[in-house]
Amino acid sequence: MTSGRADANRRRIEQVALAELLRDPDASMDQIARAAGVVRRTVYGHFPSRDALIAALVDSAVESVARAHASGREGVTDPAEALARAALAVWRIADRYRLLVALAQRSITMEGIRDRLTPVREACAAVLQQGLDQGVFHSPLPAAALAHVHEQVLFGLMEAVNTGALAADRAGRSAAVTVLISAGVSPERAADLVDALPATGGG
């Protein structure tokens, strides 16, 4: 099999696996192979175990989150707006993958997931530090610690949507407003800023 075809097969297996696992979290490698239209050996040729497949899906999700975070804050000089835009952009990706995160916790520790998110957390900390330096944000926490708080806010909201405690169509706006408030922006300013941004998916 040529490298190009192998890569195409791997991408297709990942796409089908994500859809199958979100539909049925207990989907087996056999089910995934059938859905992808390949034999089981082909799936195992790319992913030696189900856990390895889930880890690869998480890696792809994290790459998407990193791109979304960068895209959201690109060209935005106001730290508060950059943080809000990044949160909204990340939520659109997180909402797509939120069931995957719950599934991944069965095979990947939260520490492992957090390790994968280190570059995103560091980028968030840089925006927070800029805002703290400019007096836009106010927090007793240093930027690096506050970035951890924001990360956990997003995980918490994902779980809230998964359990039905928060409507999915409200979660994106809620995420953006919550991270702004936790950075010391007044609730009124946070709500006004997020409401002024273009309509986005995921609330």
C-alpha positions as CSV (number, residue, x, y, z in Angstrom):
1,M,0.0,0.0,0.0
2,T,1.4,3.4,-0.9
3,S,2.0,6.0,1.8
4,G,-0.7,8.3,0.3
5,R,-3.3,5.5,0.2
6,A,-2.3,4.4,3.8
7,D,-2.7,8.0,5.0
8,A,-6.1,8.2,3.3
9,N,-7.2,5.0,4.9
10,R,-6.0,6.1,8.3
11,R,-8.0,9.4,8.0
12,R,-11.1,7.6,6.8
13,I,-10.8,5.1,9.7
14,E,-10.4,8.0,12.2
15,Q,-13.5,9.8,10.7
16,V,-15.6,6.7,10.8
17,A,-14.4,5.7,14.2
18,L,-15.3,9.1,15.7
19,A,-18.8,8.8,14.3
20,E,-19.2,5.2,15.4
21,L,-17.9,5.9,18.9
22,L,-20.1,8.9,19.4
23,R,-23.0,6.9,18.3
24,D,-22.1,3.9,20.4
25,P,-19.3,4.4,23.0
26,D,-18.8,0.7,23.2
27,A,-18.3,0.2,19.5
28,S,-15.7,-2.5,18.8
29,M,-12.8,-2.5,16.4
30,D,-14.9,-5.0,14.3
31,Q,-17.8,-2.6,14.2
32,I,-15.5,0.3,13.2
33,A,-13.8,-1.8,10.5
34,R,-17.2,-2.8,9.0
35,A,-18.4,0.8,9.1
36,A,-15.2,2.0,7.4
37,G,-15.5,-0.7,4.7
38,V,-12.2,-2.4,5.6
39,V,-11.1,-5.6,7.2
40,R,-10.2,-5.6,10.9
41,R,-6.6,-6.2,10.0
42,T,-6.4,-2.9,8.2
43,V,-7.7,-1.1,11.3
44,Y,-5.2,-2.9,13.6
45,G,-2.5,-2.1,11.0
46,H,-3.0,1.6,11.9
47,F,-4.0,1.3,15.5
48,P,-2.7,-1.6,17.5
49,S,-5.6,-1.3,20.1
50,R,-8.9,0.4,20.7
51,D,-7.2,2.6,23.2
52,A,-4.6,3.6,20.7
53,L,-7.4,4.5,18.2
54,I,-9.1,6.7,20.9
55,A,-5.8,8.3,21.7
56,A,-5.3,9.2,18.1
57,L,-8.8,10.7,17.9
58,V,-8.0,12.8,21.0
59,D,-4.7,14.0,19.4
60,S,-6.7,15.1,16.3
61,A,-9.2,16.8,18.5
62,V,-6.5,18.7,20.4
63,E,-4.9,19.8,17.1
64,S,-8.3,21.2,16.0
65,V,-8.7,23.0,19.4
66,A,-5.2,24.5,19.0
67,R,-6.0,25.8,15.5
68,A,-9.4,27.2,16.7
69,H,-7.8,28.9,19.6
70,A,-5.2,30.6,17.4
71,S,-7.8,31.5,14.7
72,G,-10.1,33.0,17.3
73,R,-7.5,35.4,18.7
74,E,-5.7,36.2,15.4
75,G,-5.5,39.9,14.7
76,V,-7.3,40.9,17.9
77,T,-5.4,43.3,20.1
78,D,-7.9,43.7,23.0
79,P,-7.1,40.8,25.4
80,A,-10.8,40.5,26.5
81,E,-12.1,40.2,23.0
82,A,-9.3,37.8,22.1
83,L,-10.1,35.7,25.1
84,A,-13.9,35.7,24.2
85,R,-13.3,34.9,20.5
86,A,-10.8,32.1,21.4
87,A,-13.3,30.6,23.9
88,L,-16.1,30.7,21.3
89,A,-13.9,29.2,18.6
90,V,-12.6,26.5,21.0
91,W,-16.2,25.7,22.1
92,R,-17.3,25.0,18.6
93,I,-14.6,22.3,18.4
94,A,-15.1,21.2,22.0
95,D,-18.8,20.7,21.5
96,R,-18.1,18.5,18.5
97,Y,-15.7,16.4,20.6
98,R,-17.3,16.6,24.1
99,L,-18.6,13.0,24.0
100,L,-15.2,11.9,22.8
101,V,-13.6,13.5,25.9
102,A,-16.0,11.6,28.2
103,L,-15.2,8.4,26.2
104,A,-11.4,9.1,26.3
105,Q,-11.4,9.3,30.0
106,R,-12.0,5.5,30.1
107,S,-8.6,4.9,28.3
108,I,-6.6,8.1,28.7
109,T,-6.1,9.7,32.0
110,M,-7.1,13.4,32.4
111,E,-3.5,14.0,33.0
112,G,-2.8,12.7,29.6
113,I,-5.5,14.9,28.0
114,R,-4.1,17.9,29.9
115,D,-0.6,17.1,28.7
116,R,-1.9,17.2,25.1
117,L,-3.5,20.6,25.7
118,T,-0.3,22.2,27.0
119,P,0.3,24.4,23.9
120,V,-3.3,25.7,24.0
121,R,-3.0,26.4,27.8
122,E,0.3,28.3,27.3
123,A,-1.3,30.4,24.5
124,C,-4.2,31.2,26.8
125,A,-1.8,32.2,29.6
126,A,-0.1,34.6,27.2
127,V,-3.4,36.3,26.4
128,L,-4.2,36.4,30.1
129,Q,-0.8,37.9,31.0
130,Q,-1.3,40.6,28.4
131,G,-4.7,41.5,29.9
132,L,-3.3,41.4,33.5
133,D,-0.4,43.7,32.4
134,Q,-2.8,46.1,30.8
135,G,-5.3,46.1,33.6
136,V,-8.0,44.6,31.5
137,F,-8.1,41.5,33.7
138,H,-7.9,41.3,37.5
139,S,-7.2,38.1,39.3
140,P,-5.4,37.0,42.4
141,L,-4.1,34.1,40.3
142,P,-1.0,34.3,38.0
143,A,-1.8,33.9,34.3
144,A,-0.5,30.3,34.2
145,A,-2.8,29.3,37.0
146,L,-5.8,31.2,35.6
147,A,-5.3,29.3,32.3
148,H,-5.7,26.0,34.2
149,V,-8.9,27.4,35.6
150,H,-10.2,28.3,32.2
151,E,-9.3,24.8,30.9
152,Q,-11.3,23.2,33.7
153,V,-14.2,25.5,33.1
154,L,-14.5,24.2,29.5
155,F,-14.2,20.6,30.7
156,G,-16.9,21.3,33.3
157,L,-19.2,22.8,30.7
158,M,-18.7,19.9,28.4
159,E,-19.7,17.5,31.2
160,A,-22.7,19.8,32.1
161,V,-23.9,19.5,28.5
162,N,-23.3,15.7,28.4
163,T,-25.4,15.3,31.6
164,G,-28.1,17.6,30.5
165,A,-27.4,20.3,33.1
166,L,-26.7,22.9,30.4
167,A,-28.4,23.2,27.0
168,A,-25.9,22.7,24.2
169,D,-27.2,25.8,22.3
170,R,-26.3,28.0,25.2
171,A,-23.0,26.5,26.1
172,G,-20.7,28.4,23.8
173,R,-21.9,31.8,25.0
174,S,-21.8,30.6,28.6
175,A,-18.2,29.4,28.2
176,A,-17.0,32.8,26.8
177,V,-18.8,34.9,29.4
178,T,-17.6,32.6,32.2
179,V,-13.9,32.7,31.3
180,L,-14.1,36.5,31.0
181,I,-15.7,36.8,34.4
182,S,-13.2,34.4,36.0
183,A,-10.5,36.7,34.6
184,G,-12.0,39.6,36.5
185,V,-14.1,41.2,33.8
186,S,-17.4,42.5,35.1
187,P,-20.4,40.3,34.3
188,E,-22.1,43.2,32.4
189,R,-19.0,43.9,30.3
190,A,-18.5,40.2,29.7
191,A,-22.0,39.7,28.5
192,D,-22.0,42.8,26.4
193,L,-18.7,41.9,24.8
194,V,-19.8,38.3,23.9
195,D,-23.2,39.5,22.6
196,A,-21.4,42.0,20.3
197,L,-19.5,39.2,18.6
198,P,-20.8,37.5,15.4
199,A,-23.3,34.7,16.0
200,T,-21.5,31.4,16.4
201,G,-22.4,27.8,16.6
202,G,-22.8,26.1,20.0
203,G,-24.6,29.0,21.6
